[in-house]
Amino acid sequence: MRLFGKEFPDRAALMTSFLTPKGRLMFDAFVVKPRLAGQQNEGEVEYWIDVDSESDAIPLLKHLKKYAIRKNLIINDLSHIIKAF
């Protein structure tokens, strides 16, 4: 997430991959830092992750929650609110 930091403050999105522990591809996704009101505070930054299909959303959500141990994170599924065009 450092790529969204002070060096690149205007960066809005980047493409990333989530890998298995063996280095195999699980998901391709876009990570987006939306410019919403209230995102000025460093401690309360919101990121959105956009995956290709809805079938990838649930496994990715489980994967993120698995590795969010001891972190102050809130992970929500917004696919029911945001529909693809």
C-alpha positions as a Markdown table, in Angstrom:
| # | Residue | x | y | z |
|---|---|---|---|---|
| 1 | Met | 0.0 | 0.0 | 0.0 |
| 2 | Arg | 3.1 | 2.2 | 0.0 |
| 3 | Leu | 2.5 | 2.9 | -3.7 |
| 4 | Phe | -0.5 | 5.0 | -2.7 |
| 5 | Gly | 1.6 | 6.9 | -0.1 |
| 6 | Lys | 3.5 | 10.2 | 0.0 |
| 7 | Glu | 5.7 | 9.4 | -3.0 |
| 8 | Phe | 2.6 | 8.9 | -5.3 |
| 9 | Pro | -0.3 | 10.9 | -3.7 |
| 10 | Asp | -2.2 | 11.2 | -6.9 |
| 11 | Arg | -2.2 | 7.5 | -7.7 |
| 12 | Ala | -5.8 | 6.3 | -7.9 |
| 13 | Ala | -5.4 | 2.6 | -8.8 |
| 14 | Leu | -3.0 | -0.2 | -9.5 |
| 15 | Met | -3.2 | -3.8 | -10.8 |
| 16 | Thr | -2.2 | -6.6 | -8.5 |
| 17 | Ser | -2.2 | -10.3 | -8.1 |
| 18 | Phe | -2.9 | -12.5 | -5.1 |
| 19 | Leu | -0.8 | -15.6 | -4.9 |
| 20 | Thr | -0.9 | -18.9 | -3.1 |
| 21 | Pro | 2.0 | -19.6 | -0.6 |
| 22 | Lys | 3.6 | -21.6 | -3.4 |
| 23 | Gly | 3.5 | -18.6 | -5.7 |
| 24 | Arg | 0.6 | -19.7 | -8.0 |
| 25 | Leu | -1.9 | -17.1 | -9.1 |
| 26 | Met | -5.2 | -17.0 | -7.2 |
| 27 | Phe | -6.8 | -13.7 | -8.3 |
| 28 | Asp | -6.0 | -10.7 | -10.5 |
| 29 | Ala | -7.5 | -7.5 | -9.2 |
| 30 | Phe | -7.4 | -3.7 | -9.2 |
| 31 | Val | -6.8 | -2.0 | -5.9 |
| 32 | Val | -8.4 | 1.5 | -5.9 |
| 33 | Lys | -8.1 | 4.3 | -3.4 |
| 34 | Pro | -11.3 | 6.3 | -3.9 |
| 35 | Arg | -11.2 | 10.0 | -3.3 |
| 36 | Leu | -14.0 | 10.2 | -0.8 |
| 37 | Ala | -14.7 | 12.8 | 1.9 |
| 38 | Gly | -12.9 | 12.1 | 5.1 |
| 39 | Gln | -9.9 | 10.2 | 3.7 |
| 40 | Gln | -7.4 | 12.9 | 4.8 |
| 41 | Asn | -6.6 | 11.0 | 8.0 |
| 42 | Glu | -3.8 | 8.5 | 7.5 |
| 43 | Gly | -5.4 | 6.1 | 10.0 |
| 44 | Glu | -8.7 | 5.8 | 8.2 |
| 45 | Val | -7.9 | 5.2 | 4.6 |
| 46 | Glu | -10.3 | 3.2 | 2.5 |
| 47 | Tyr | -9.3 | 0.9 | -0.4 |
| 48 | Trp | -11.5 | -1.0 | -2.8 |
| 49 | Ile | -10.6 | -4.3 | -4.5 |
| 50 | Asp | -12.1 | -5.0 | -7.8 |
| 51 | Val | -12.0 | -8.7 | -9.0 |
| 52 | Asp | -13.0 | -10.0 | -12.4 |
| 53 | Ser | -16.0 | -12.1 | -11.4 |
| 54 | Glu | -18.4 | -12.5 | -8.6 |
| 55 | Ser | -17.2 | -16.1 | -8.2 |
| 56 | Asp | -13.8 | -14.8 | -7.2 |
| 57 | Ala | -15.2 | -12.3 | -4.6 |
| 58 | Ile | -16.1 | -14.9 | -1.9 |
| 59 | Pro | -12.8 | -16.8 | -2.0 |
| 60 | Leu | -10.8 | -13.5 | -2.0 |
| 61 | Leu | -12.8 | -12.2 | 1.0 |
| 62 | Lys | -12.0 | -15.4 | 2.9 |
| 63 | His | -8.3 | -15.1 | 1.9 |
| 64 | Leu | -8.1 | -11.4 | 3.0 |
| 65 | Lys | -9.8 | -12.2 | 6.4 |
| 66 | Lys | -7.4 | -15.1 | 6.9 |
| 67 | Tyr | -4.4 | -12.8 | 6.7 |
| 68 | Ala | -5.9 | -9.9 | 8.5 |
| 69 | Ile | -5.1 | -11.4 | 11.9 |
| 70 | Arg | -4.1 | -8.8 | 14.6 |
| 71 | Lys | -4.7 | -5.9 | 12.2 |
| 72 | Asn | -7.2 | -3.1 | 12.7 |
| 73 | Leu | -9.0 | -3.7 | 9.4 |
| 74 | Ile | -12.7 | -3.7 | 8.4 |
| 75 | Ile | -13.3 | -5.9 | 5.3 |
| 76 | Asn | -16.7 | -5.6 | 3.6 |
| 77 | Asp | -18.3 | -7.1 | 0.5 |
| 78 | Leu | -19.9 | -4.3 | -1.5 |
| 79 | Ser | -20.8 | -6.4 | -4.6 |
| 80 | His | -24.5 | -6.2 | -3.7 |
| 81 | Ile | -24.3 | -2.4 | -3.8 |
| 82 | Ile | -22.0 | -1.8 | -6.8 |
| 83 | Lys | -23.1 | -3.6 | -9.9 |
| 84 | Ala | -21.1 | -4.1 | -13.1 |
| 85 | Phe | -22.0 | -2.2 | -16.2 |
